[in-house]
Amino acid sequence: MLGYDRQLGRSNPTYGFRMQTDDLKSLESILLAEIAASGDLAAIEAVRVAALGKKGRVSELMQKLGSLPADQRKAFGAAVNILKSTVTAALEQRKTTLEAGALTARLATERADITLPVRPGPLAEGRIHPVSQVFDEIIEIFADMGFSVAEGPDIETDDLNFTKLNIPPDHPSRQDHDTFYLRPKADGSRMVLRTHTSPVQIRTMLSQKPPIRIIAPGRVYRSDSDQTHTPMFHQIEGLVIDEATHMGHLKWCLAEFCKAFFEVDDVKMRFRSSHFPFTEPGMEVDIDASAIGKPGKWLEILGSGMVHPKVLANCGLDPEKYQGFAFGMGLDRIAMLKYGIPDLRDVFAGDVRWMRHYGFLPFDIPTLAGGLSS
């Protein structure tokens, strides 16, 4: 590592260090030339690795420090660090220049045709659930008839859910196999997951005087599950109470609803006598399936009837003065009829593919003037 001074005839440490310094200058010139000649980012990265990598030429110089005399190490190490800094700065500057050039070239070749239609993104893929859509459709129809929307809690008292509706204590609907009860309270009473939205009717009659004209939509719960039943489903009920309402008003109201909901000019209906503890008389309503493109069949869509005098009395209304009608239907069932949904369980499955097929766009707001499902 030491130079040999012929004039002195002995080793000259200063001369040896001068030769090493000259080698560093030569290496610097070579590396700077390679950096300047790099034509792309891949080439500049190759130069960086060859110069400053673990086995690079500059890195190898640092490994020679251990073999130098003590009086040369400091100066030689400083010279190598200067070389490293110079090369690093040159690499960064050249890399910046190449990146700018690459971006300019990319912008020149990658052009967007703004005349093309916009591709729908995740926001456009969102859909309104058909049950939510039918919920809005029915509210639109009954609001046009002068009904207001009333709501109540999903957890109800046994009294409001059963007793005030004239449902006897031994009625099957009050048994554990049909109804979800909560744990008994200290006084022995039990709260219940409401089995219908009828408690909302009771709450309305207890809190306000006739005339009353409401619909009560919401979730209800029953211990049942198969292709056409689920433990939780959606229901909507209607209630009209005043001094003059009669059965003819009920039939007209339901006929107008069916024509508007199924978007047909006329609909054939059949009223069958049926027993409900809270109506007298009570009727189940069928429609001719031609309204949904299946003529020759009758489809049951709801239950209805005149409000039982005992229910009026339980709510503090004089049955000799007031009378009215009530009706109730399953939102899920009627959505299945209108939109051809074959299995009720799919309504609650949360399948994105199913939603993409049956769902509605957010701006498909139902209106009677513009068409409910147009």
SESE-168432 format. One record per residue (C-alpha): x, y, z. Coordinates in nm, 4 decimals, padded with zeros to 6 digits, always signed. Example, Ala and Ser with C-alpha at 12.3 -4.5 7.8 and 13.67 -1.06 7.14 Angstrom:
+----------+----------+----------+
|       px |       py |       pz |
+----------+----------+----------+
| +01.2300 | -00.4500 | +00.7800 |
| +01.3670 | -00.1060 | +00.7140 |
+----------+----------+----------+
// end
This chain:
+----------+----------+----------+
|       px |       py |       pz |
+----------+----------+----------+
| +00.0000 | +00.0000 | +00.0000 |
| +00.3021 | +00.2324 | +00.0489 |
| +00.4803 | +00.4058 | -00.2396 |
| +00.8557 | +00.3617 | -00.2997 |
| +01.0655 | +00.6789 | -00.3340 |
| +01.3604 | +00.5943 | -00.5629 |
| +01.5487 | +00.9110 | -00.4683 |
| +01.5352 | +00.8260 | -00.0990 |
| +01.5697 | +00.4531 | -00.1538 |
| +01.2993 | +00.3775 | +00.1033 |
| +00.9237 | +00.3610 | +00.1476 |
| +00.7438 | +00.7002 | +00.1483 |
| +00.4010 | +00.7016 | +00.3238 |
| +00.3068 | +01.0439 | +00.1810 |
| +00.3727 | +00.9248 | -00.1703 |
| +00.1527 | +00.6183 | -00.1123 |
| -00.1404 | +00.8259 | +00.0135 |
| -00.1058 | +01.0617 | -00.2853 |
| -00.1457 | +00.7647 | -00.5204 |
| -00.4568 | +00.6494 | -00.3328 |
| -00.6049 | +00.9966 | -00.3589 |
| -00.5401 | +00.9982 | -00.7316 |
| -00.7218 | +00.6610 | -00.7543 |
| -01.0245 | +00.8107 | -00.5754 |
| -01.0321 | +01.1035 | -00.8185 |
| -01.0171 | +00.8624 | -01.1089 |
| -01.2971 | +00.6478 | -00.9605 |
| -01.5067 | +00.9591 | -00.9031 |
| -01.4702 | +01.0614 | -01.2676 |
| -01.5674 | +00.7133 | -01.3842 |
| -01.8754 | +00.6953 | -01.1606 |
| -01.9941 | +01.0449 | -01.2511 |
| -01.9607 | +00.9567 | -01.6181 |
| -02.1652 | +00.6376 | -01.5683 |
| -02.4326 | +00.8348 | -01.3840 |
| -02.4500 | +01.0950 | -01.6585 |
| -02.4788 | +00.8199 | -01.9207 |
| -02.7698 | +00.6446 | -01.7470 |
| -03.0690 | +00.6662 | -01.9794 |
| -03.3515 | +00.5379 | -01.7568 |
| -03.4415 | +00.4598 | -01.3968 |
| -03.3328 | +00.0969 | -01.4276 |
| -02.9863 | +00.2030 | -01.5470 |
| -02.9391 | +00.4602 | -01.2712 |
| -03.0381 | +00.1981 | -01.0126 |
| -02.7767 | -00.0389 | -01.1541 |
| -02.5095 | +00.2305 | -01.1226 |
| -02.6134 | +00.3001 | -00.7631 |
| -02.5868 | -00.0656 | -00.6653 |
| -02.2466 | -00.1018 | -00.8396 |
| -02.1104 | +00.2045 | -00.6620 |
| -02.2783 | +00.2189 | -00.3203 |
| -02.4186 | -00.1305 | -00.2752 |
| -02.2891 | -00.3735 | -00.0161 |
| -02.0275 | -00.4969 | -00.2630 |
| -01.9974 | -00.1704 | -00.4567 |
| -01.6703 | -00.0045 | -00.5482 |
| -01.7060 | +00.2780 | -00.2940 |
| -01.8098 | +00.0377 | -00.0208 |
| -01.5046 | -00.1802 | -00.0863 |
| -01.2747 | +00.1215 | -00.0332 |
| -01.4041 | +00.1563 | +00.3208 |
| -01.3011 | -00.2034 | +00.3864 |
| -00.9385 | -00.1119 | +00.3104 |
| -00.9154 | +00.1214 | +00.6081 |
| -00.8063 | -00.1627 | +00.8356 |
| -00.4986 | -00.2355 | +00.6247 |
| -00.3730 | +00.1248 | +00.6157 |
| -00.1184 | +00.2707 | +00.8575 |
| -00.2763 | +00.4572 | +01.1465 |
| -00.1570 | +00.7987 | +01.0213 |
| -00.3380 | +00.7500 | +00.6860 |
| -00.6736 | +00.6087 | +00.7990 |
| -00.8368 | +00.9354 | +00.9000 |
| -00.7442 | +01.1216 | +00.5817 |
| -00.8300 | +00.8279 | +00.3564 |
| -01.1663 | +00.7713 | +00.5327 |
| -01.2564 | +01.1392 | +00.4943 |
| -01.1667 | +01.1252 | +00.1227 |
| -01.3859 | +00.8163 | +00.0700 |
| -01.6783 | +00.9843 | +00.2514 |
| -01.6431 | +01.2885 | +00.0249 |
| -01.6508 | +01.0560 | -00.2760 |
| -01.9599 | +00.8802 | -00.1405 |
| -02.1384 | +01.2111 | -00.0821 |
| -02.0511 | +01.3355 | -00.4294 |
| -02.1717 | +01.0158 | -00.5969 |
| -02.4896 | +01.0079 | -00.3880 |
| -02.5756 | +01.3665 | -00.4787 |
| -02.5122 | +01.2980 | -00.8461 |
| -02.7322 | +00.9848 | -00.8312 |
| -03.0207 | +01.1743 | -00.6700 |
| -03.0006 | +01.4588 | -00.9182 |
| -02.9911 | +01.2207 | -01.2163 |
| -03.2757 | +01.0126 | -01.0735 |
| -03.4918 | +01.3224 | -01.0313 |
| -03.4229 | +01.4218 | -01.3906 |
| -03.5056 | +01.0730 | -01.5221 |
| -03.8286 | +01.0540 | -01.3151 |
| -03.9436 | +01.3870 | -01.4556 |
| -03.8647 | +01.2668 | -01.8058 |
| -04.0474 | +00.9378 | -01.7486 |
| -04.3550 | +01.1248 | -01.6201 |
| -04.3502 | +01.3586 | -01.9188 |
| -04.3284 | +01.0617 | -02.1564 |
| -04.6104 | +00.8835 | -01.9760 |
| -04.8343 | +01.1888 | -01.9896 |
| -04.7630 | +01.2200 | -02.3594 |
| -04.8651 | +00.8593 | -02.4310 |
| -05.1423 | +00.7958 | -02.1732 |
| -05.4370 | +01.0099 | -02.2724 |
| -05.7951 | +00.9902 | -02.1425 |
| -06.0859 | +01.0285 | -02.3806 |
| -06.3184 | +01.2505 | -02.1790 |
| -06.5961 | +01.1961 | -02.4324 |
| -06.6359 | +00.8347 | -02.3153 |
| -06.9169 | +00.7620 | -02.0656 |
| -06.8101 | +00.7532 | -01.7007 |
| -06.7595 | +00.4036 | -01.5652 |
| -06.9877 | +00.3388 | -01.2674 |
| -06.7915 | +00.3180 | -00.9461 |
| -06.8772 | +00.1717 | -00.6036 |
| -07.1132 | +00.4602 | -00.5276 |
| -07.3166 | +00.3871 | -00.8396 |
| -07.3268 | +00.0154 | -00.7561 |
| -07.5247 | +00.0726 | -00.4344 |
| -07.8871 | -00.0425 | -00.4364 |
| -08.1998 | +00.0231 | -00.2301 |
| -08.3397 | -00.2994 | -00.0858 |
| -08.6731 | -00.3967 | -00.2467 |
| -08.8409 | -00.4078 | +00.0951 |
| -08.7259 | -00.0508 | +00.1614 |
| -08.8536 | +00.0463 | -00.1824 |
| -09.1939 | -00.1137 | -00.1181 |
| -09.1988 | +00.0581 | +00.2230 |
| -09.1682 | +00.3942 | +00.0452 |
| -09.4190 | +00.2963 | -00.2240 |
| -09.6887 | +00.2074 | +00.0304 |
| -09.6278 | +00.5230 | +00.2335 |
| -09.6615 | +00.7281 | -00.0864 |
| -09.9953 | +00.5637 | -00.1678 |
| -10.1527 | +00.5988 | +00.1764 |
| -10.0146 | +00.9493 | +00.2267 |
| -10.2112 | +01.0461 | -00.0831 |
| -10.5227 | +00.9123 | +00.0927 |
| -10.4545 | +01.1265 | +00.3993 |
| -10.2843 | +00.8702 | +00.6241 |
| -09.9942 | +00.9649 | +00.8501 |
| -09.7121 | +00.7340 | +00.9629 |
| -09.7043 | +00.6188 | +01.3264 |
| -09.4218 | +00.4222 | +01.4896 |
| -09.3610 | +00.2346 | +01.8129 |
| -09.0947 | +00.0254 | +01.9917 |
| -09.0014 | -00.3262 | +01.8833 |
| -09.0121 | -00.4447 | +02.2467 |
| -09.3675 | -00.4186 | +02.3792 |
| -09.5642 | -00.5014 | +02.6901 |
| -09.7829 | -00.8087 | +02.6921 |
| -10.0775 | -00.5793 | +02.7578 |
| -10.0333 | -00.3656 | +02.4464 |
| -09.9323 | -00.6542 | +02.2220 |
| -10.2125 | -00.8902 | +02.3259 |
| -10.4552 | -00.7931 | +02.6033 |
| -10.5834 | -00.4595 | +02.4732 |
| -10.6249 | -00.6207 | +02.1317 |
| -10.8835 | -00.8585 | +02.2791 |
| -10.6522 | -01.1603 | +02.2487 |
| -10.7425 | -01.4064 | +02.5290 |
| -10.4733 | -01.5451 | +02.7652 |
| -10.5017 | -01.8972 | +02.6194 |
| -10.4739 | -01.7874 | +02.2561 |
| -10.2056 | -01.9828 | +02.0605 |
| -10.0300 | -01.6635 | +01.9540 |
| -09.9453 | -01.5947 | +02.3193 |
| -09.7625 | -01.9239 | +02.3664 |
| -09.3830 | -01.9519 | +02.3786 |
| -09.3719 | -02.1626 | +02.0641 |
| -09.5084 | -01.8723 | +01.8614 |
| -09.3810 | -01.5608 | +02.0397 |
| -09.0428 | -01.4352 | +02.1610 |
| -09.0632 | -01.3350 | +02.5277 |
| -08.7959 | -01.1596 | +02.7299 |
| -08.6990 | -01.2700 | +03.0808 |
| -08.9691 | -01.2076 | +03.3424 |
| -08.9429 | -00.8925 | +03.5537 |
| -08.9496 | -00.8906 | +03.9337 |
| -09.3300 | -00.8592 | +03.9315 |
| -09.3630 | -01.1594 | +03.6973 |
| -09.4602 | -00.9594 | +03.3893 |
| -09.2780 | -01.0219 | +03.0641 |
| -09.1928 | -00.7964 | +02.7748 |
| -09.2324 | -00.9355 | +02.4248 |
| -09.0840 | -00.8783 | +02.0817 |
| -09.3949 | -00.7445 | +01.9130 |
| -09.5698 | -00.9998 | +01.6929 |
| -09.7409 | -00.7311 | +01.4829 |
| -09.7482 | -00.3522 | +01.4597 |
| -10.0974 | -00.3442 | +01.6126 |
| -09.9554 | -00.2090 | +01.9445 |
| -09.8814 | +00.1105 | +01.7506 |
| -10.2548 | +00.1357 | +01.6795 |
| -10.3285 | +00.0898 | +02.0495 |
| -10.0719 | +00.3558 | +02.1466 |
| -10.2272 | +00.5949 | +01.8958 |
| -10.5820 | +00.5416 | +02.0243 |
| -10.4615 | +00.5851 | +02.3848 |
| -10.2766 | +00.9092 | +02.3070 |
| -10.5103 | +01.0928 | +02.0704 |
| -10.8796 | +01.1321 | +02.0058 |
| -11.0536 | +01.0494 | +01.6761 |
| -11.0539 | +01.1153 | +01.3903 |
| -10.7524 | +00.8856 | +01.3447 |
| -10.6033 | +00.7832 | +01.0136 |
| -10.2615 | +00.6170 | +01.0391 |
| -10.0407 | +00.3476 | +00.8930 |
| -09.7920 | +00.1653 | +01.1163 |
| -09.4960 | +00.0053 | +00.9348 |
| -09.2111 | -00.1743 | +01.1093 |
| -09.0290 | -00.4948 | +01.2044 |
| -09.2179 | -00.7741 | +01.3785 |
| -09.1032 | -01.1068 | +01.5264 |
| -09.2497 | -01.4556 | +01.5396 |
| -09.0967 | -01.7954 | +01.6122 |
| -09.1267 | -01.9363 | +01.2622 |
| -08.8820 | -02.0082 | +00.9813 |
| -08.9203 | -02.1729 | +00.6388 |
| -08.9340 | -02.0749 | +00.2714 |
| -09.2205 | -01.8315 | +00.3315 |
| -09.1621 | -01.7377 | +00.6980 |
| -08.8734 | -01.5810 | +00.8879 |
| -08.8320 | -01.5040 | +01.2605 |
| -08.8152 | -01.1337 | +01.1782 |
| -09.0131 | -00.9737 | +00.8987 |
| -09.1775 | -00.6437 | +00.8075 |
| -09.5411 | -00.5516 | +00.8392 |
| -09.7589 | -00.2502 | +00.7753 |
| -10.0966 | -00.1919 | +00.9321 |
| -10.3587 | +00.0747 | +00.8816 |
| -10.6181 | +00.2210 | +01.1159 |
| -10.9095 | +00.4574 | +01.0621 |
| -11.1305 | +00.5646 | +01.3524 |
| -11.4099 | +00.8230 | +01.3393 |
| -11.7858 | +00.8417 | +01.3799 |
| -11.8962 | +00.7473 | +01.0282 |
| -11.6444 | +00.5058 | +00.8719 |
| -11.7963 | +00.1789 | +00.7513 |
| -11.7113 | -00.1359 | +00.5551 |
| -11.7567 | +00.0351 | +00.2203 |
| -11.4770 | +00.2769 | +00.3031 |
| -11.2494 | -00.0161 | +00.3886 |
| -11.3181 | -00.1919 | +00.0563 |
| -11.2617 | +00.1288 | -00.1422 |
| -10.9393 | +00.2051 | +00.0437 |
| -10.7941 | -00.1412 | -00.0193 |
| -10.9043 | -00.1442 | -00.3854 |
| -10.7387 | +00.1917 | -00.4517 |
| -10.4264 | +00.0749 | -00.2754 |
| -10.4004 | -00.2421 | -00.4864 |
| -10.4523 | -00.0533 | -00.8135 |
| -10.1850 | +00.1998 | -00.7230 |
| -09.9376 | -00.0520 | -00.5809 |
| -09.9572 | -00.3044 | -00.8656 |
| -09.9881 | -00.0174 | -01.1158 |
| -10.2953 | -00.1499 | -01.2959 |
| -10.6163 | +00.0222 | -01.4024 |
| -10.8399 | -00.2316 | -01.2324 |
| -10.8033 | -00.5187 | -00.9893 |
| -11.0451 | -00.7931 | -00.8893 |
| -11.0676 | -00.8494 | -00.5148 |
| -11.2279 | -01.1144 | -00.3001 |
| -11.3179 | -01.0599 | +00.0651 |
| -11.3425 | -01.3799 | +00.2691 |
| -11.4881 | -01.3890 | +00.6161 |
| -11.2249 | -01.4691 | +00.8785 |
| -11.1841 | -01.4415 | +01.2539 |
| -10.9413 | -01.2049 | +01.4222 |
| -10.9779 | -01.1266 | +01.7938 |
| -10.9392 | -00.7535 | +01.7292 |
| -11.1907 | -00.7145 | +01.4422 |
| -11.5649 | -00.7733 | +01.4072 |
| -11.6326 | -00.8627 | +01.1347 |
| -11.2934 | -00.9750 | +01.0039 |
| -11.1952 | -01.0486 | +00.6454 |
| -10.9031 | -01.1832 | +00.4520 |
| -10.8480 | -01.0167 | +00.1163 |
| -10.7466 | -01.1952 | -00.2043 |
| -10.6649 | -01.0386 | -00.5386 |
| -10.6849 | -01.1825 | -00.8884 |
| -10.3248 | -01.2728 | -00.9764 |
| -10.3689 | -01.1166 | -01.3210 |
| -10.2533 | -00.7979 | -01.1476 |
| -09.9043 | -00.9547 | -01.1406 |
| -09.9287 | -01.1327 | -01.4735 |
| -10.0710 | -01.4653 | -01.3464 |
| -10.4420 | -01.4711 | -01.4391 |
| -10.6701 | -01.7425 | -01.3072 |
| -10.5296 | -01.7552 | -00.9548 |
| -10.6243 | -01.5838 | -00.6298 |
| -10.3542 | -01.4548 | -00.3974 |
| -10.4097 | -01.3692 | -00.0329 |
| -10.2436 | -01.0348 | +00.0411 |
| -10.3774 | -00.9070 | +00.3746 |
| -10.6194 | -00.9324 | +00.6654 |
| -10.8693 | -00.6622 | +00.7569 |
| -11.1941 | -00.5838 | +00.9296 |
| -11.3894 | -00.3412 | +01.1427 |
| -11.2225 | -00.2640 | +01.4759 |
| -11.3750 | -00.4755 | +01.7546 |
| -11.5824 | -00.2702 | +02.0017 |
| -11.3851 | -00.4211 | +02.2929 |
| -11.0608 | -00.2881 | +02.1458 |
| -11.2131 | +00.0602 | +02.1273 |
| -11.3323 | +00.0308 | +02.4862 |
| -10.9892 | -00.0919 | +02.6024 |
| -10.8413 | +00.2271 | +02.4581 |
| -11.0936 | +00.4562 | +02.6283 |
| -11.3061 | +00.5197 | +02.3200 |
| -11.6844 | +00.4893 | +02.3293 |
| -11.7796 | +00.2046 | +02.0878 |
| -12.1324 | +00.3505 | +02.0694 |
| -11.9877 | +00.6708 | +01.9223 |
| -11.6761 | +00.5653 | +01.7332 |
| -11.6060 | +00.2937 | +01.4821 |
| -11.3466 | +00.2255 | +01.2178 |
| -11.1486 | -00.0287 | +01.0232 |
| -10.8020 | -00.1795 | +01.0346 |
| -10.5891 | -00.3841 | +00.7990 |
| -10.2456 | -00.5409 | +00.7973 |
| -10.0096 | -00.6952 | +00.5434 |
| -09.6546 | -00.8286 | +00.5240 |
| -09.4213 | -00.5896 | +00.3435 |
| -09.1871 | -00.8736 | +00.2484 |
| -09.4681 | -01.0864 | +00.1076 |
| -09.6181 | -00.8096 | -00.1010 |
| -09.2716 | -00.7147 | -00.2296 |
| -09.2227 | -01.0769 | -00.3356 |
| -09.5538 | -01.0715 | -00.5227 |
| -09.4854 | -00.7490 | -00.7087 |
| -09.1220 | -00.8083 | -00.8004 |
| -09.1205 | -01.1867 | -00.8460 |
| -08.8958 | -01.2806 | -00.5549 |
| -08.9234 | -01.6592 | -00.5115 |
| -08.7799 | -01.7180 | -00.1610 |
| -08.8390 | -01.5010 | +00.1444 |
| -08.5091 | -01.6102 | +00.2997 |
| -08.3170 | -01.4394 | +00.0186 |
| -08.4639 | -01.1076 | +00.1296 |
| -08.2526 | -01.1254 | +00.4458 |
| -07.9455 | -01.3062 | +00.3068 |
| -07.7451 | -00.9914 | +00.2260 |
| -07.6242 | -01.1338 | -00.1076 |
| -07.4741 | -00.8523 | -00.3177 |
| -07.5598 | -01.0358 | -00.6402 |
| -07.9230 | -01.0638 | -00.5306 |
| -07.9273 | -00.6941 | -00.4417 |
| -07.7787 | -00.6027 | -00.7788 |
| -08.0660 | -00.7885 | -00.9478 |
| -08.3623 | -00.6918 | -00.7305 |
| -08.2410 | -00.3639 | -00.5811 |
| -08.3300 | -00.0108 | -00.6884 |
| -08.1118 | +00.2875 | -00.7669 |
| -08.1003 | +00.5529 | -00.4929 |
| -08.2791 | +00.8055 | -00.7123 |
| -08.5713 | +00.5722 | -00.7935 |
| -08.7986 | +00.7561 | -00.5507 |
| -09.1602 | +00.6311 | -00.5718 |
| -09.4190 | +00.8893 | -00.6758 |
| -09.7776 | +00.8407 | -00.7828 |
| -09.7369 | +01.1029 | -01.0551 |
| -09.4170 | +00.9569 | -01.2003 |
| -09.4939 | +00.5911 | -01.1377 |
| -09.4043 | +00.3931 | -00.8275 |
| -09.1532 | +00.1617 | -00.9914 |
| -09.0728 | +00.3473 | -01.3125 |
+----------+----------+----------+
// end
